[in-house]
Amino acid sequence: MEIYNKNRDNNQSLSDEIREQNAKLKGAPLKEKLLYFKDYYLLTSVIVIAICAFTFSLAYSIITAPKDTAFAAFFYNDYGDSSSTDLIDGFTEYMGIDTSKHSAYIDASMTYSSDFSDYDSYTGLEKAMAVITAQELDVVVGDAQTIDYYARCEFLHDVTDILPEDLLEQFVDSIFYAELDDGETIAAGIYVSDAPKLNENYYYYEDSGAILSFIVNSNNIDTAIEFLRFIYMED
């Protein structure tokens, strides 16, 4: 019995032929039915399944993805494990941030060199520019060269303008001053090498000269200030 005809008459519509072939398939052996399915439906079925799977995956990602960034920090030239989440996990718990709805992270993979001689340093700065432009970066921590660069780009708050009185009093002797290109000076950050939680997580040693600064267009400046407070808390 002829079950299918790959070279169908050009004047016969596909739907007519399928209807005709389906009629012929009634009572046909399973082997011939499978062969017919392979020739007429298999590729289409695979494509449909793939499209459905992609659509479902995309929709699920959109629905379940955090809706905004509650806190983001870049750590430059640190000594810690860039894959560790202990510090940010502790901070999100302290702040009560629901990470199923809001993103919060520390990127400790960043490097900086003043001459941009290495690829990682150059691409890292490109990444930073993109995140700052999107107003999603709140804090940078790094050595004096790194913070000087951010200060000259006018990316940093003057800490004396934003810190509450108790923190200004606590860190009055730990303020880092950077000179801008126009010769003015800005209180660009706070030396935090002695911060217990940075030491516990091995990000910076006490003699590393690490400085914490606040990005000027941060949407989460209050949270960023709480991060400074948090890293000095004793367990």
Rosetta constraint file for C-alpha pairs under 8 A:
AtomPair CA 2 CA 24 HARMONIC 7.95 0.50
AtomPair CA 3 CA 21 HARMONIC 6.20 0.50
AtomPair CA 3 CA 24 HARMONIC 6.02 0.50
AtomPair CA 3 CA 25 HARMONIC 6.41 0.50
AtomPair CA 3 CA 32 HARMONIC 7.40 0.50
AtomPair CA 3 CA 36 HARMONIC 7.42 0.50
AtomPair CA 4 CA 21 HARMONIC 6.08 0.50
AtomPair CA 4 CA 36 HARMONIC 6.77 0.50
AtomPair CA 8 CA 12 HARMONIC 7.10 0.50
AtomPair CA 8 CA 17 HARMONIC 7.70 0.50
AtomPair CA 12 CA 16 HARMONIC 6.54 0.50
AtomPair CA 12 CA 17 HARMONIC 6.67 0.50
AtomPair CA 13 CA 17 HARMONIC 6.31 0.50
AtomPair CA 14 CA 18 HARMONIC 6.10 0.50
AtomPair CA 15 CA 19 HARMONIC 6.09 0.50
AtomPair CA 16 CA 20 HARMONIC 6.15 0.50
AtomPair CA 17 CA 21 HARMONIC 5.98 0.50
AtomPair CA 18 CA 22 HARMONIC 5.94 0.50
AtomPair CA 19 CA 23 HARMONIC 6.35 0.50
AtomPair CA 20 CA 24 HARMONIC 6.47 0.50
AtomPair CA 21 CA 25 HARMONIC 6.19 0.50
AtomPair CA 22 CA 26 HARMONIC 6.83 0.50
AtomPair CA 24 CA 28 HARMONIC 7.49 0.50
AtomPair CA 25 CA 33 HARMONIC 6.65 0.50
AtomPair CA 28 CA 32 HARMONIC 6.51 0.50
AtomPair CA 28 CA 33 HARMONIC 6.70 0.50
AtomPair CA 29 CA 33 HARMONIC 6.50 0.50
AtomPair CA 30 CA 34 HARMONIC 6.17 0.50
AtomPair CA 31 CA 35 HARMONIC 6.24 0.50
AtomPair CA 32 CA 36 HARMONIC 6.12 0.50
AtomPair CA 33 CA 37 HARMONIC 6.19 0.50
AtomPair CA 34 CA 38 HARMONIC 6.16 0.50
AtomPair CA 35 CA 39 HARMONIC 6.37 0.50
AtomPair CA 36 CA 40 HARMONIC 6.12 0.50
AtomPair CA 36 CA 41 HARMONIC 7.95 0.50
AtomPair CA 37 CA 41 HARMONIC 5.11 0.50
AtomPair CA 37 CA 42 HARMONIC 6.09 0.50
AtomPair CA 38 CA 42 HARMONIC 4.73 0.50
AtomPair CA 38 CA 43 HARMONIC 7.57 0.50
AtomPair CA 40 CA 44 HARMONIC 7.95 0.50
AtomPair CA 41 CA 45 HARMONIC 5.90 0.50
AtomPair CA 42 CA 46 HARMONIC 6.19 0.50
AtomPair CA 43 CA 47 HARMONIC 6.25 0.50
AtomPair CA 44 CA 48 HARMONIC 6.11 0.50
AtomPair CA 45 CA 49 HARMONIC 6.06 0.50
AtomPair CA 46 CA 50 HARMONIC 6.08 0.50
AtomPair CA 47 CA 51 HARMONIC 6.12 0.50
AtomPair CA 48 CA 52 HARMONIC 6.09 0.50
AtomPair CA 49 CA 53 HARMONIC 6.03 0.50
AtomPair CA 50 CA 54 HARMONIC 6.12 0.50
AtomPair CA 51 CA 55 HARMONIC 6.02 0.50
AtomPair CA 52 CA 56 HARMONIC 6.02 0.50
AtomPair CA 53 CA 57 HARMONIC 6.06 0.50
AtomPair CA 54 CA 58 HARMONIC 6.05 0.50
AtomPair CA 55 CA 59 HARMONIC 6.03 0.50
AtomPair CA 56 CA 60 HARMONIC 5.95 0.50
AtomPair CA 57 CA 61 HARMONIC 6.12 0.50
AtomPair CA 58 CA 62 HARMONIC 6.20 0.50
AtomPair CA 59 CA 63 HARMONIC 6.06 0.50
AtomPair CA 60 CA 64 HARMONIC 5.92 0.50
AtomPair CA 61 CA 65 HARMONIC 5.52 0.50
AtomPair CA 64 CA 100 HARMONIC 7.33 0.50
AtomPair CA 64 CA 101 HARMONIC 7.80 0.50
AtomPair CA 65 CA 100 HARMONIC 7.24 0.50
AtomPair CA 65 CA 101 HARMONIC 7.02 0.50
AtomPair CA 66 CA 99 HARMONIC 6.88 0.50
AtomPair CA 66 CA 100 HARMONIC 5.75 0.50
AtomPair CA 66 CA 101 HARMONIC 4.26 0.50
AtomPair CA 66 CA 102 HARMONIC 4.49 0.50
AtomPair CA 66 CA 103 HARMONIC 5.40 0.50
AtomPair CA 67 CA 101 HARMONIC 5.50 0.50
AtomPair CA 67 CA 102 HARMONIC 5.53 0.50
AtomPair CA 67 CA 103 HARMONIC 7.38 0.50
AtomPair CA 68 CA 101 HARMONIC 7.39 0.50
AtomPair CA 68 CA 102 HARMONIC 5.15 0.50
AtomPair CA 68 CA 103 HARMONIC 5.97 0.50
AtomPair CA 69 CA 102 HARMONIC 5.55 0.50
AtomPair CA 69 CA 103 HARMONIC 4.47 0.50
AtomPair CA 69 CA 104 HARMONIC 5.95 0.50
AtomPair CA 69 CA 136 HARMONIC 6.31 0.50
AtomPair CA 70 CA 97 HARMONIC 7.46 0.50
AtomPair CA 70 CA 102 HARMONIC 5.63 0.50
AtomPair CA 70 CA 103 HARMONIC 5.70 0.50
AtomPair CA 70 CA 104 HARMONIC 5.51 0.50
AtomPair CA 70 CA 220 HARMONIC 6.64 0.50
AtomPair CA 70 CA 223 HARMONIC 7.79 0.50
AtomPair CA 71 CA 103 HARMONIC 6.94 0.50
AtomPair CA 71 CA 104 HARMONIC 4.67 0.50
AtomPair CA 71 CA 105 HARMONIC 6.47 0.50
AtomPair CA 71 CA 136 HARMONIC 7.68 0.50
AtomPair CA 71 CA 137 HARMONIC 7.30 0.50
AtomPair CA 71 CA 138 HARMONIC 6.39 0.50
AtomPair CA 71 CA 220 HARMONIC 6.61 0.50
AtomPair CA 71 CA 223 HARMONIC 6.90 0.50
AtomPair CA 71 CA 224 HARMONIC 7.02 0.50
AtomPair CA 72 CA 104 HARMONIC 5.68 0.50
AtomPair CA 72 CA 105 HARMONIC 5.09 0.50
AtomPair CA 72 CA 106 HARMONIC 5.83 0.50
AtomPair CA 72 CA 107 HARMONIC 7.81 0.50
AtomPair CA 72 CA 136 HARMONIC 6.69 0.50
AtomPair CA 72 CA 137 HARMONIC 5.13 0.50
AtomPair CA 72 CA 138 HARMONIC 5.48 0.50
AtomPair CA 72 CA 139 HARMONIC 6.61 0.50
AtomPair CA 73 CA 105 HARMONIC 6.56 0.50
AtomPair CA 73 CA 106 HARMONIC 4.75 0.50
AtomPair CA 73 CA 107 HARMONIC 6.23 0.50
AtomPair CA 73 CA 137 HARMONIC 6.21 0.50
AtomPair CA 73 CA 138 HARMONIC 5.89 0.50
AtomPair CA 73 CA 139 HARMONIC 4.58 0.50
AtomPair CA 73 CA 140 HARMONIC 5.57 0.50
AtomPair CA 73 CA 141 HARMONIC 7.63 0.50
AtomPair CA 74 CA 106 HARMONIC 5.86 0.50
AtomPair CA 74 CA 107 HARMONIC 4.89 0.50
AtomPair CA 74 CA 108 HARMONIC 6.08 0.50
AtomPair CA 74 CA 110 HARMONIC 6.69 0.50
AtomPair CA 74 CA 137 HARMONIC 7.80 0.50
AtomPair CA 74 CA 139 HARMONIC 6.44 0.50
AtomPair CA 74 CA 140 HARMONIC 4.84 0.50
AtomPair CA 74 CA 141 HARMONIC 6.34 0.50
AtomPair CA 75 CA 106 HARMONIC 7.07 0.50
AtomPair CA 75 CA 107 HARMONIC 6.06 0.50
AtomPair CA 75 CA 108 HARMONIC 4.63 0.50
AtomPair CA 75 CA 109 HARMONIC 7.07 0.50
AtomPair CA 75 CA 110 HARMONIC 6.08 0.50
AtomPair CA 75 CA 140 HARMONIC 5.94 0.50
AtomPair CA 75 CA 141 HARMONIC 4.83 0.50
AtomPair CA 75 CA 142 HARMONIC 6.09 0.50
AtomPair CA 76 CA 108 HARMONIC 6.53 0.50
AtomPair CA 76 CA 109 HARMONIC 7.10 0.50
AtomPair CA 76 CA 110 HARMONIC 4.74 0.50
AtomPair CA 76 CA 111 HARMONIC 4.98 0.50
AtomPair CA 76 CA 112 HARMONIC 6.49 0.50
AtomPair CA 76 CA 140 HARMONIC 7.54 0.50
AtomPair CA 76 CA 141 HARMONIC 6.03 0.50
AtomPair CA 76 CA 142 HARMONIC 4.72 0.50
AtomPair CA 76 CA 143 HARMONIC 7.47 0.50
AtomPair CA 76 CA 146 HARMONIC 7.53 0.50
AtomPair CA 77 CA 109 HARMONIC 7.86 0.50
AtomPair CA 77 CA 110 HARMONIC 6.43 0.50
AtomPair CA 77 CA 111 HARMONIC 4.95 0.50
AtomPair CA 77 CA 112 HARMONIC 6.69 0.50
AtomPair CA 77 CA 142 HARMONIC 6.44 0.50
AtomPair CA 77 CA 143 HARMONIC 7.54 0.50
AtomPair CA 78 CA 108 HARMONIC 6.88 0.50
AtomPair CA 78 CA 142 HARMONIC 7.42 0.50
AtomPair CA 78 CA 203 HARMONIC 5.20 0.50
AtomPair CA 78 CA 204 HARMONIC 5.70 0.50
AtomPair CA 79 CA 202 HARMONIC 6.24 0.50
AtomPair CA 79 CA 203 HARMONIC 4.91 0.50
AtomPair CA 79 CA 204 HARMONIC 5.92 0.50
AtomPair CA 80 CA 108 HARMONIC 7.41 0.50
AtomPair CA 80 CA 201 HARMONIC 6.69 0.50
AtomPair CA 80 CA 202 HARMONIC 4.88 0.50
AtomPair CA 80 CA 203 HARMONIC 4.06 0.50
AtomPair CA 80 CA 204 HARMONIC 7.17 0.50
AtomPair CA 81 CA 108 HARMONIC 7.55 0.50
AtomPair CA 81 CA 202 HARMONIC 7.74 0.50
AtomPair CA 81 CA 203 HARMONIC 7.48 0.50
AtomPair CA 82 CA 107 HARMONIC 6.95 0.50
AtomPair CA 82 CA 108 HARMONIC 4.77 0.50
AtomPair CA 82 CA 109 HARMONIC 5.54 0.50
AtomPair CA 83 CA 108 HARMONIC 7.92 0.50
AtomPair CA 85 CA 89 HARMONIC 5.81 0.50
AtomPair CA 85 CA 106 HARMONIC 7.92 0.50
AtomPair CA 86 CA 90 HARMONIC 6.13 0.50
AtomPair CA 86 CA 201 HARMONIC 7.57 0.50
AtomPair CA 87 CA 91 HARMONIC 6.27 0.50
AtomPair CA 87 CA 197 HARMONIC 7.31 0.50
AtomPair CA 87 CA 201 HARMONIC 6.98 0.50
AtomPair CA 88 CA 92 HARMONIC 6.06 0.50
AtomPair CA 88 CA 104 HARMONIC 7.27 0.50
AtomPair CA 88 CA 105 HARMONIC 6.15 0.50
AtomPair CA 88 CA 106 HARMONIC 6.46 0.50
AtomPair CA 89 CA 93 HARMONIC 6.22 0.50
AtomPair CA 90 CA 94 HARMONIC 6.13 0.50
AtomPair CA 91 CA 95 HARMONIC 6.09 0.50
AtomPair CA 91 CA 227 HARMONIC 7.14 0.50
AtomPair CA 91 CA 230 HARMONIC 7.01 0.50
AtomPair CA 92 CA 96 HARMONIC 5.74 0.50
AtomPair CA 92 CA 97 HARMONIC 4.96 0.50
AtomPair CA 92 CA 98 HARMONIC 7.58 0.50
AtomPair CA 92 CA 99 HARMONIC 7.66 0.50
AtomPair CA 92 CA 104 HARMONIC 7.29 0.50
AtomPair CA 93 CA 97 HARMONIC 6.44 0.50
AtomPair CA 95 CA 223 HARMONIC 7.96 0.50
AtomPair CA 97 CA 102 HARMONIC 7.02 0.50
AtomPair CA 98 CA 102 HARMONIC 5.98 0.50
AtomPair CA 99 CA 103 HARMONIC 5.70 0.50
AtomPair CA 99 CA 104 HARMONIC 6.86 0.50
AtomPair CA 110 CA 120 HARMONIC 7.64 0.50
AtomPair CA 110 CA 121 HARMONIC 7.22 0.50
AtomPair CA 110 CA 124 HARMONIC 5.89 0.50
AtomPair CA 111 CA 120 HARMONIC 6.50 0.50
AtomPair CA 111 CA 121 HARMONIC 5.06 0.50
AtomPair CA 111 CA 124 HARMONIC 6.70 0.50
AtomPair CA 112 CA 116 HARMONIC 7.21 0.50
AtomPair CA 112 CA 120 HARMONIC 7.98 0.50
AtomPair CA 112 CA 121 HARMONIC 4.78 0.50
AtomPair CA 112 CA 122 HARMONIC 7.79 0.50
AtomPair CA 112 CA 124 HARMONIC 7.68 0.50
AtomPair CA 112 CA 125 HARMONIC 7.86 0.50
AtomPair CA 112 CA 146 HARMONIC 6.27 0.50
AtomPair CA 113 CA 117 HARMONIC 6.85 0.50
AtomPair CA 113 CA 118 HARMONIC 7.45 0.50
AtomPair CA 113 CA 121 HARMONIC 6.18 0.50
AtomPair CA 113 CA 145 HARMONIC 7.84 0.50
AtomPair CA 113 CA 146 HARMONIC 7.68 0.50
AtomPair CA 114 CA 145 HARMONIC 6.79 0.50
AtomPair CA 114 CA 146 HARMONIC 7.67 0.50
AtomPair CA 116 CA 121 HARMONIC 5.83 0.50
AtomPair CA 116 CA 122 HARMONIC 5.58 0.50
AtomPair CA 117 CA 121 HARMONIC 7.46 0.50
AtomPair CA 117 CA 122 HARMONIC 7.70 0.50
AtomPair CA 118 CA 122 HARMONIC 6.62 0.50
AtomPair CA 119 CA 123 HARMONIC 6.16 0.50
AtomPair CA 120 CA 124 HARMONIC 5.78 0.50
AtomPair CA 121 CA 125 HARMONIC 6.33 0.50
AtomPair CA 122 CA 126 HARMONIC 6.50 0.50
AtomPair CA 123 CA 127 HARMONIC 6.21 0.50
AtomPair CA 124 CA 128 HARMONIC 6.20 0.50
AtomPair CA 125 CA 129 HARMONIC 6.11 0.50
AtomPair CA 126 CA 130 HARMONIC 6.37 0.50
AtomPair CA 127 CA 131 HARMONIC 6.34 0.50
AtomPair CA 128 CA 132 HARMONIC 6.02 0.50
AtomPair CA 128 CA 137 HARMONIC 7.95 0.50
AtomPair CA 129 CA 133 HARMONIC 6.00 0.50
AtomPair CA 130 CA 134 HARMONIC 6.33 0.50
AtomPair CA 131 CA 135 HARMONIC 6.32 0.50
AtomPair CA 131 CA 136 HARMONIC 5.48 0.50
AtomPair CA 131 CA 137 HARMONIC 5.87 0.50
AtomPair CA 132 CA 136 HARMONIC 5.90 0.50
AtomPair CA 132 CA 137 HARMONIC 5.43 0.50
AtomPair CA 132 CA 215 HARMONIC 7.84 0.50
AtomPair CA 132 CA 217 HARMONIC 7.47 0.50
AtomPair CA 132 CA 218 HARMONIC 7.98 0.50
AtomPair CA 135 CA 217 HARMONIC 5.96 0.50
AtomPair CA 135 CA 218 HARMONIC 5.67 0.50
AtomPair CA 135 CA 219 HARMONIC 6.44 0.50
AtomPair CA 136 CA 218 HARMONIC 6.56 0.50
AtomPair CA 136 CA 219 HARMONIC 7.05 0.50
AtomPair CA 137 CA 215 HARMONIC 6.66 0.50
AtomPair CA 137 CA 218 HARMONIC 6.09 0.50
AtomPair CA 138 CA 214 HARMONIC 5.90 0.50
AtomPair CA 138 CA 215 HARMONIC 5.19 0.50
AtomPair CA 138 CA 217 HARMONIC 7.93 0.50
AtomPair CA 138 CA 218 HARMONIC 4.96 0.50
AtomPair CA 138 CA 219 HARMONIC 7.37 0.50
AtomPair CA 138 CA 220 HARMONIC 6.45 0.50
AtomPair CA 138 CA 221 HARMONIC 6.62 0.50
AtomPair CA 138 CA 224 HARMONIC 6.02 0.50
AtomPair CA 139 CA 212 HARMONIC 6.96 0.50
AtomPair CA 139 CA 213 HARMONIC 5.73 0.50
AtomPair CA 139 CA 214 HARMONIC 4.74 0.50
AtomPair CA 139 CA 215 HARMONIC 5.78 0.50
AtomPair CA 139 CA 224 HARMONIC 6.42 0.50
AtomPair CA 140 CA 147 HARMONIC 7.92 0.50
AtomPair CA 140 CA 212 HARMONIC 5.90 0.50
AtomPair CA 140 CA 213 HARMONIC 5.40 0.50
AtomPair CA 140 CA 214 HARMONIC 6.53 0.50
AtomPair CA 140 CA 215 HARMONIC 7.28 0.50
AtomPair CA 141 CA 147 HARMONIC 7.67 0.50
AtomPair CA 141 CA 210 HARMONIC 6.45 0.50
AtomPair CA 141 CA 211 HARMONIC 5.38 0.50
AtomPair CA 141 CA 212 HARMONIC 4.40 0.50
AtomPair CA 141 CA 213 HARMONIC 6.28 0.50
AtomPair CA 142 CA 146 HARMONIC 5.66 0.50
AtomPair CA 142 CA 147 HARMONIC 6.32 0.50
AtomPair CA 142 CA 210 HARMONIC 5.16 0.50
AtomPair CA 142 CA 211 HARMONIC 5.41 0.50
AtomPair CA 142 CA 212 HARMONIC 6.82 0.50
AtomPair CA 143 CA 147 HARMONIC 6.38 0.50
AtomPair CA 143 CA 208 HARMONIC 7.56 0.50
AtomPair CA 143 CA 209 HARMONIC 5.86 0.50
AtomPair CA 143 CA 210 HARMONIC 4.94 0.50
AtomPair CA 143 CA 211 HARMONIC 5.93 0.50
AtomPair CA 144 CA 148 HARMONIC 5.88 0.50
AtomPair CA 144 CA 209 HARMONIC 7.30 0.50
AtomPair CA 144 CA 210 HARMONIC 7.45 0.50
AtomPair CA 144 CA 211 HARMONIC 6.97 0.50
AtomPair CA 145 CA 149 HARMONIC 6.27 0.50
AtomPair CA 146 CA 150 HARMONIC 6.54 0.50
AtomPair CA 147 CA 151 HARMONIC 6.04 0.50
AtomPair CA 147 CA 178 HARMONIC 7.80 0.50
AtomPair CA 147 CA 188 HARMONIC 7.32 0.50
AtomPair CA 147 CA 189 HARMONIC 7.77 0.50
AtomPair CA 147 CA 211 HARMONIC 7.26 0.50
AtomPair CA 147 CA 213 HARMONIC 7.37 0.50
AtomPair CA 148 CA 152 HARMONIC 6.14 0.50
AtomPair CA 148 CA 178 HARMONIC 5.76 0.50
AtomPair CA 148 CA 179 HARMONIC 7.46 0.50
AtomPair CA 149 CA 153 HARMONIC 6.36 0.50
AtomPair CA 150 CA 154 HARMONIC 6.42 0.50
AtomPair CA 150 CA 155 HARMONIC 5.48 0.50
AtomPair CA 150 CA 156 HARMONIC 6.49 0.50
AtomPair CA 151 CA 155 HARMONIC 5.83 0.50
AtomPair CA 151 CA 156 HARMONIC 5.57 0.50
AtomPair CA 151 CA 178 HARMONIC 6.60 0.50
AtomPair CA 151 CA 179 HARMONIC 7.73 0.50
AtomPair CA 151 CA 180 HARMONIC 6.57 0.50
AtomPair CA 151 CA 186 HARMONIC 7.78 0.50
AtomPair CA 151 CA 188 HARMONIC 6.54 0.50
AtomPair CA 152 CA 179 HARMONIC 7.45 0.50
AtomPair CA 152 CA 180 HARMONIC 4.99 0.50
AtomPair CA 152 CA 181 HARMONIC 6.03 0.50
AtomPair CA 154 CA 216 HARMONIC 7.88 0.50
AtomPair CA 155 CA 215 HARMONIC 5.64 0.50
AtomPair CA 155 CA 216 HARMONIC 5.39 0.50
AtomPair CA 155 CA 217 HARMONIC 7.61 0.50
AtomPair CA 156 CA 188 HARMONIC 6.33 0.50
AtomPair CA 156 CA 213 HARMONIC 6.66 0.50
AtomPair CA 156 CA 214 HARMONIC 5.61 0.50
AtomPair CA 156 CA 215 HARMONIC 4.69 0.50
AtomPair CA 156 CA 216 HARMONIC 4.72 0.50
AtomPair CA 157 CA 161 HARMONIC 7.44 0.50
AtomPair CA 157 CA 162 HARMONIC 7.43 0.50
AtomPair CA 157 CA 187 HARMONIC 7.99 0.50
AtomPair CA 157 CA 188 HARMONIC 6.53 0.50
AtomPair CA 157 CA 213 HARMONIC 7.42 0.50
AtomPair CA 157 CA 214 HARMONIC 5.61 0.50
AtomPair CA 157 CA 215 HARMONIC 6.04 0.50
AtomPair CA 157 CA 216 HARMONIC 4.76 0.50
AtomPair CA 158 CA 162 HARMONIC 7.05 0.50
AtomPair CA 158 CA 186 HARMONIC 5.79 0.50
AtomPair CA 158 CA 187 HARMONIC 4.97 0.50
AtomPair CA 158 CA 188 HARMONIC 5.39 0.50
AtomPair CA 158 CA 189 HARMONIC 7.45 0.50
AtomPair CA 159 CA 163 HARMONIC 5.76 0.50
AtomPair CA 159 CA 187 HARMONIC 5.72 0.50
AtomPair CA 159 CA 188 HARMONIC 6.23 0.50
AtomPair CA 159 CA 189 HARMONIC 6.15 0.50
AtomPair CA 159 CA 190 HARMONIC 7.90 0.50
AtomPair CA 159 CA 213 HARMONIC 7.74 0.50
AtomPair CA 159 CA 214 HARMONIC 7.59 0.50
AtomPair CA 160 CA 168 HARMONIC 7.00 0.50
AtomPair CA 160 CA 187 HARMONIC 6.64 0.50
AtomPair CA 163 CA 167 HARMONIC 6.14 0.50
AtomPair CA 163 CA 168 HARMONIC 6.03 0.50
AtomPair CA 163 CA 225 HARMONIC 7.04 0.50
AtomPair CA 164 CA 168 HARMONIC 6.27 0.50
AtomPair CA 165 CA 169 HARMONIC 6.08 0.50
AtomPair CA 166 CA 170 HARMONIC 6.16 0.50
AtomPair CA 167 CA 171 HARMONIC 6.02 0.50
AtomPair CA 167 CA 229 HARMONIC 7.83 0.50
AtomPair CA 168 CA 172 HARMONIC 5.48 0.50
AtomPair CA 171 CA 175 HARMONIC 6.47 0.50
AtomPair CA 171 CA 190 HARMONIC 7.05 0.50
AtomPair CA 174 CA 190 HARMONIC 5.57 0.50
AtomPair CA 174 CA 191 HARMONIC 5.24 0.50
AtomPair CA 174 CA 192 HARMONIC 7.90 0.50
AtomPair CA 175 CA 187 HARMONIC 6.38 0.50
AtomPair CA 175 CA 188 HARMONIC 7.53 0.50
AtomPair CA 175 CA 189 HARMONIC 5.87 0.50
AtomPair CA 175 CA 190 HARMONIC 4.64 0.50
AtomPair CA 175 CA 191 HARMONIC 6.26 0.50
AtomPair CA 176 CA 187 HARMONIC 5.84 0.50
AtomPair CA 176 CA 188 HARMONIC 5.81 0.50
AtomPair CA 176 CA 189 HARMONIC 5.12 0.50
AtomPair CA 176 CA 190 HARMONIC 5.60 0.50
AtomPair CA 176 CA 191 HARMONIC 6.46 0.50
AtomPair CA 176 CA 211 HARMONIC 7.30 0.50
AtomPair CA 177 CA 185 HARMONIC 6.45 0.50
AtomPair CA 177 CA 186 HARMONIC 5.52 0.50
AtomPair CA 177 CA 187 HARMONIC 4.50 0.50
AtomPair CA 177 CA 188 HARMONIC 5.49 0.50
AtomPair CA 177 CA 189 HARMONIC 7.14 0.50
AtomPair CA 178 CA 185 HARMONIC 5.63 0.50
AtomPair CA 178 CA 186 HARMONIC 5.42 0.50
AtomPair CA 178 CA 187 HARMONIC 6.50 0.50
AtomPair CA 178 CA 188 HARMONIC 5.89 0.50
AtomPair CA 179 CA 183 HARMONIC 5.98 0.50
AtomPair CA 179 CA 184 HARMONIC 5.78 0.50
AtomPair CA 179 CA 185 HARMONIC 4.48 0.50
AtomPair CA 179 CA 186 HARMONIC 6.43 0.50
AtomPair CA 180 CA 184 HARMONIC 5.38 0.50
AtomPair CA 180 CA 185 HARMONIC 5.97 0.50
AtomPair CA 180 CA 186 HARMONIC 7.29 0.50
AtomPair CA 188 CA 213 HARMONIC 6.18 0.50
AtomPair CA 189 CA 211 HARMONIC 5.91 0.50
AtomPair CA 189 CA 212 HARMONIC 5.28 0.50
AtomPair CA 189 CA 213 HARMONIC 4.34 0.50
AtomPair CA 189 CA 214 HARMONIC 7.24 0.50
AtomPair CA 190 CA 211 HARMONIC 5.25 0.50
AtomPair CA 190 CA 212 HARMONIC 5.20 0.50
AtomPair CA 190 CA 213 HARMONIC 6.59 0.50
AtomPair CA 191 CA 209 HARMONIC 6.58 0.50
AtomPair CA 191 CA 210 HARMONIC 5.76 0.50
AtomPair CA 191 CA 211 HARMONIC 4.30 0.50
AtomPair CA 191 CA 212 HARMONIC 6.36 0.50
AtomPair CA 192 CA 209 HARMONIC 7.51 0.50
AtomPair CA 192 CA 210 HARMONIC 5.64 0.50
AtomPair CA 192 CA 211 HARMONIC 5.52 0.50
AtomPair CA 192 CA 212 HARMONIC 6.36 0.50
AtomPair CA 193 CA 198 HARMONIC 7.45 0.50
AtomPair CA 193 CA 199 HARMONIC 7.61 0.50
AtomPair CA 193 CA 204 HARMONIC 6.12 0.50
AtomPair CA 193 CA 205 HARMONIC 6.01 0.50
AtomPair CA 193 CA 206 HARMONIC 4.56 0.50
AtomPair CA 193 CA 207 HARMONIC 6.45 0.50
AtomPair CA 193 CA 208 HARMONIC 6.08 0.50
AtomPair CA 193 CA 209 HARMONIC 5.73 0.50
AtomPair CA 193 CA 210 HARMONIC 5.03 0.50
AtomPair CA 193 CA 211 HARMONIC 7.22 0.50
AtomPair CA 194 CA 198 HARMONIC 7.70 0.50
AtomPair CA 194 CA 199 HARMONIC 7.05 0.50
AtomPair CA 194 CA 205 HARMONIC 7.41 0.50
AtomPair CA 194 CA 206 HARMONIC 4.94 0.50
AtomPair CA 195 CA 199 HARMONIC 6.33 0.50
AtomPair CA 195 CA 206 HARMONIC 7.98 0.50
AtomPair CA 195 CA 231 HARMONIC 5.69 0.50
AtomPair CA 195 CA 232 HARMONIC 5.02 0.50
AtomPair CA 196 CA 200 HARMONIC 5.99 0.50
AtomPair CA 196 CA 231 HARMONIC 6.30 0.50
AtomPair CA 196 CA 232 HARMONIC 5.54 0.50
AtomPair CA 196 CA 233 HARMONIC 6.97 0.50
AtomPair CA 196 CA 234 HARMONIC 6.67 0.50
AtomPair CA 197 CA 201 HARMONIC 6.14 0.50
AtomPair CA 197 CA 231 HARMONIC 4.89 0.50
AtomPair CA 197 CA 232 HARMONIC 6.47 0.50
AtomPair CA 197 CA 233 HARMONIC 7.26 0.50
AtomPair CA 197 CA 234 HARMONIC 7.63 0.50
AtomPair CA 198 CA 202 HARMONIC 6.09 0.50
AtomPair CA 198 CA 203 HARMONIC 5.35 0.50
AtomPair CA 198 CA 204 HARMONIC 5.92 0.50
AtomPair CA 198 CA 205 HARMONIC 7.87 0.50
AtomPair CA 198 CA 231 HARMONIC 6.50 0.50
AtomPair CA 199 CA 203 HARMONIC 6.24 0.50
AtomPair CA 199 CA 204 HARMONIC 5.82 0.50
AtomPair CA 199 CA 205 HARMONIC 5.87 0.50
AtomPair CA 199 CA 206 HARMONIC 7.21 0.50
AtomPair CA 204 CA 208 HARMONIC 6.06 0.50
AtomPair CA 204 CA 210 HARMONIC 6.74 0.50
AtomPair CA 212 CA 228 HARMONIC 7.87 0.50
AtomPair CA 214 CA 218 HARMONIC 7.62 0.50
AtomPair CA 214 CA 221 HARMONIC 7.51 0.50
AtomPair CA 214 CA 224 HARMONIC 7.16 0.50
AtomPair CA 220 CA 224 HARMONIC 6.18 0.50
AtomPair CA 221 CA 225 HARMONIC 6.17 0.50
AtomPair CA 222 CA 226 HARMONIC 6.33 0.50
AtomPair CA 223 CA 227 HARMONIC 6.32 0.50
AtomPair CA 224 CA 228 HARMONIC 6.80 0.50
AtomPair CA 225 CA 229 HARMONIC 6.60 0.50
AtomPair CA 226 CA 230 HARMONIC 5.97 0.50
AtomPair CA 227 CA 231 HARMONIC 6.27 0.50
AtomPair CA 228 CA 232 HARMONIC 6.99 0.50
AtomPair CA 229 CA 233 HARMONIC 6.92 0.50
